[in-house]
Amino acid sequence: MTTTETKKLNYHFDQVGSYLRPENLKKAREQYAQGEIAHDDLLKVQHDEIKNLVDEQVKVCLSAVTDGEFNRSWWHLDFLGQLGGFEFYDQNDSYKFHGQKTRSTNVRLNGKVHANLDHPFFKDFEYLKSVTPEGVEPKQTIPSPSLIINRDHRSDLWSKYYDSWSDFLDDLAQAYHDTLQKFYDLGARYVQIDDTTWAYLIAQLNGHADNPEERAKFEKTAADDVYVINKALAGLPEDLKLATHVCRGNFIKSTYLFEGGYEPIAKYLGQLNYDAFFLEYDNDRSGGFEPLKEIYNNRQNVEIVLGLLTSKSADLEDVDEVVARIDEAANYVPKSNLALSTQCGFSSTEEGNILTIPDQWKKLALIKHIADEQLA
């Protein structure tokens, strides 16, 4: 996707995408779920709050704004479950974050994979674009296709619909390619593909370091992920910026799923044809900056967005400490190719992290201040 001839959108102050849901939006979603209000009533509240959110993002001087994922209950399942060839189901179990459990919703294959060109996310983007002021970029976020590949039983049934695993992967890649092209046709020039798979693979590759046979299974998954993602991105318009957020999980009460440095997956990330990589570096479990050299892979138009400030806490980071870490990261990636954000969004599911809406804007204002001083 990235070429040496094309310079994509480059914002030194950026944000992953999700924001804390206002109480009236939470209430409206609950009322709709209980049949107390119509869908149009929910949509009115949702649209009003997205417009307010865009205005607040503009006030804090973000150059790219999102709808905060206010149209979703989950950051990933709302998209995946409405992609062609998938359905929602209750798996009678939940994901076990550190200290919390999630709801038990999941998605599974129910046919050949294909793009759903009537996916509700397209209308959601059109609304976001309609309320984004001139000179500001509407950014769309979607989950990665790697969340399907050998993850959480979502691809278990592939042999029921395909003669070969490679045919399944090719259809998955094409579905994403067509989806991204549709977003472009609707006016999107910045799409972020969120991905917890790489953090999952860090845990698995580290956990099977002394077992080559088991480790090889996860290395194969990593290679398949690279194949599908790059095939999905290939041939898309040159002025479409495609970013990824490598996430360690972000659930209610500011919990997480995975930990570990980027060393086991750096070579795979370095092969991905994204224009920007949002990487979590807000605490010790994120590891050091040394893998950045391999992730950046001397690609002059690739941007590394350092998630040095946390979205999980209202506490404001020490400016000098953040600046020192930026300088340290610049030993591995040119400073001109660095950007700054929180490590994750503020509300990957509708429940949200442990901080208030005013807290999230204070956090972003601090990032803006540091980015202007250090990266502009």
N, C-alpha and C positions, 0 to 999 in steps of 0.2 A: 504493500500500500504506500509506504513512504518512499520517495525518490529524492535524489540529491538536487533535482531541479525545482521541486515544489516545496514551499514553506507553508505549513498548515497554520491554523489559528494557534497562537502561543500566548497563554495567559499565565503570568507568574504568580498570580493569586487566583486560585481555583477552589472548587469544592466538589466533594464526591457526589452529592445529589439529594439525599433524603433529609427531610426536616421534621421536627416535632409537630404532631398533629394538634391543631387547636381543639379545645374541648367541645365546641359546638359541632365540629366535623365528626369527632368521635361519637357524640350523641346522635347525630343524624345517621351515621352508619349503623349504629345499634338500633335505632328506630326503624330503619329500612329493613334490617335483618329480621325484626320482629313483626314486620308487616304493618307498622303504624304510620308510615309515610310512603308515598309513591316514589318511583325511581327519579322522576323529574324533580321532586322536592330535594332528594339527596344530591342530584346533579347541580341544582342551584346553589346549595351550600358549598359543595365541592368547588365549583367554579369561582364563587366569591372569595373563598379562602385561598385558592391558587392565585387569583389576581392580587390579593393582599400580599401573598408570599413573594410574588415577582417584584412588587413594589419595594418590599423590604430588602430583597437581594440587590436591587438596583441602588438603594440607599447606601448599602454597605460597600458599593462599588465593585461588585462582581461583574465581570465582562460576559460571563455565560451563566444563565439561570435555568433552573429546572422547575418542574411542577411540584417538587418536594416529595413525589410519589404519593401525593394525597389521594390519588385515584386507586390506590392499592391497599390490600391488607398485608400482603407479603411482598418483599422486594423482588422475588423471583417466581413464585408459583403462579401469581396472577398472569404473568406472561406465558410461562411454559405450559400451563394447563389449557391455554387457548390457542396454542400453536397447532397447526394441522397434524393429526396423528397422535394426539395426546388427550387424556381425560383426567379429571380430578378423582381422587378416591380417599377414603379414610384408612390409613395404614394401621390403626389401633396401637400406635406407638408414637413416640415423639423424639425430636432431636434433643440430646442431652448437653446443653451448654453448662459451663462451670457455674453451678449454683441454681440453675433454672432449667425447666423443660418447656418446649414449645407446644403449640397445638399439633394435632396429629394428621393434618392435611398433607397429601402428597399428590404427585402426578405419575402417570404410567402410560406406556405406549398402547394405543388401541388401533393402529393401522399404519399405513405408509406415511412417512414424515413429509410434510410440505408446508410452505408458507400459507398462513391464513391472511389473505389480503383484505379481509374484513375485521381483522383483529381490533378490538376496542382501543388499543394503545395508539393506533393511527389517529383516531378522532381526538384522543387525549393530547397528542402532539399538536394537532391543528389548533386546539383551543389555546395551548401554551403559546404557540407562535402568535396567535391573534392578540394576546395581552402582553407580549414582550415588546418594549419600546424599540424604536429604531436605534441602531448602533450597539444593541445588546444581542447576544447570541442565545437562542433557545437550545438547550442541551437535552437530548433524549437519553435515558438510561434504560438498558435491558440486561437480563442475565445472560451469561455466556452459554454457548452450546456444550461446553465441557461439563456443565452441571447435569447433562443427560448421560454422558458416557461413563458407564460403570459407577454411577453415583446413585445411592439411595434407591435402588431398584427401578430406576426410571428407564433403563435400557434392557432390563431382564428379558423382556418378551420379544426381542429383536428377531429371533429365528422363526417366530410365528408368522412374520410378515415379509422376511427377506431370506434369499438364498445364501447370502454371504454377509459377513460383518462389514466388509468394505462397501457394499452397496448401501447398507444402513448409514454408514458414516458419510457417504457421498450425498445421500438425500438430506441428512441433517445439515451439512454444509450448504447445500443449495437452498434449503428453507431459510437459513439465516441470510445468505446472500440476497435472496429475493426480498426478504424483510427489510434489510438495510437499504436496498435500492428504492423500495417504496417510501421509506422515511426520507430519503434524499429527494425523491420526486415531490414530496409534500413540503420541501423546503429545509429539511434538516441538513446542517453542515457540520454538526458535532454530535457524535453518538458515543456514549460510554458503555462498555460491555463489562458488567460486574461479575466477579469470579472468585468463589471460595475454594475451587478445586485445587488451586496451586498450594494453598495453605494446608489442605487435606493431604496433598501429596508430600509436602514437607514432613508432616507427621508420620506418614506411612514409610517413606524412604528412610527417615531416621530410625523408625521403629524396627525396620527389617535390615538394618545395616549389616548384621552378621548372618543373614539368611539370603544368599544370592538368588535362590529360586523364587522366594516370595517377593524380594525386591524387584526382580525382573518383571513381575506382573504389573507393578505400579509404574515401572519405567515404560512399559508398553502403553499403559493408559496415558502417560505424559506425552509420548510420541503421537498417539492417536489424537490427543487434544490439539497439539501443534498442527497436525495435518488438517483437521476439521476447521479450526479457526482460520488458518492461512488460506484454505480453499474458499471459505466464506468471504474473506476480505478481498480476494483476488478479483481484479477487473472492475472494482467500484470506482466512481468518479474521483479524480485526483484532488478535488477541493473538499472532499468529505474527510474531516478529521475523525479518526477512530482511536479511542482511548480504552484502556482497561483498568479496573480497580482490583488489585489482588487483596482480597479481604480475608480476615481470620474469623469472621463471624461477629455479629453485633445484634444482641437480642435485649429483651427487657431487663431492667436493672443493670444495664451496662455490662452484660456478660459476654463471653466469647467462646469459640469452639476450639481453635488450634493455636499452637505456638511453635516457635523455632525460627532460626535465621533462614535467609534465602539461598544459602549455598547449594542444597540438593536440587533446586529447580532453576538456578540462574541460567544454565545453558539452554534450557527450554524457553524461558522468557526471552533470552537473547535471540531466539529464532523467530519469535512472533512478530508479524508485520504490522504492529500497532504504531501509531504516531506518538502516543503518550502512555506512561505507566504510572498509575497512582499506587504508591507503595506505603504500607503501614510501618511507621517507625516511632511510635509514641511511647514505647516502654522497652524494658530489657528483653522481653520475650520475642522481640522483633529481630534481634541479632545486630551485627555490625554492618557497616557500609561497604565492606570489601566486595560483596557480590554485585554491587552496582556496576562495576567495570564490565562484567560479563553480560549483565542485563542490557546496559547501554550499547555494548558491542560496537563501539566506535561509529555509531550511526548518527551523522551530524544533525539530522532533522528529528531525532527522537527526543522527547521531553520526559524527564523523570520528575514526577510530582511527589515531593517528600511529605508524607503524613506525619509531621513532627509534633503536632498538637492534637490532643485527644478530644474526641466527641463524646466520650463516656463520662466526663466529669466537668463540673462548672469551674473548677480551679483553673486560673489563668497561669500559663507557663511563664517562666522567667525568660525575659527577652534575650539576655546575654547567653543563656544556655542554648536557646534555639539558634542564635546566630553562630555559636561555636559549632553546633552540629551541622549547620549548612556549610560552614567552612570545611569541616571534616569530609562531608559528602563530596565537596568540590575537588577533593584529591582523586576522585574516581570518575567524575562526570564534569564536563565544563560547566562553570557556574551559569553561563548563558543558556544552558539546557536544563536548568533546574527550575522548579516551581514549588509552591507551598500550599498545603491544605491541611484540614484535619485528617486523621488516619482513616476515618470512615464517615458515613452519614450520621445524622443525629437520631434517625428513627427507621431502621431497616424493616421493622414491622410496625404496625399501627400503635403498639404499646409504647415504644420510645425509650430512650435512655434516661438516666437519673440526672436531669438538669431541666431548667425552665426555658421557655421560649426566649425571654430576655437574655438568658445565659448564652444561648447559641449565637445571638447576634454580637454579644461582647467577644466571644471567642473568634468570630469571623473578623471583627474589627481589629483584633490583635494580629491576626494573620495578615490582613491588608497592610497594617503598619509595618510589620517586619518585611514583607515582600517588597514594599515600596523602597524601604531602606537598603535592602540587601540584594534584590534580584531585578529591579527595574532597569 
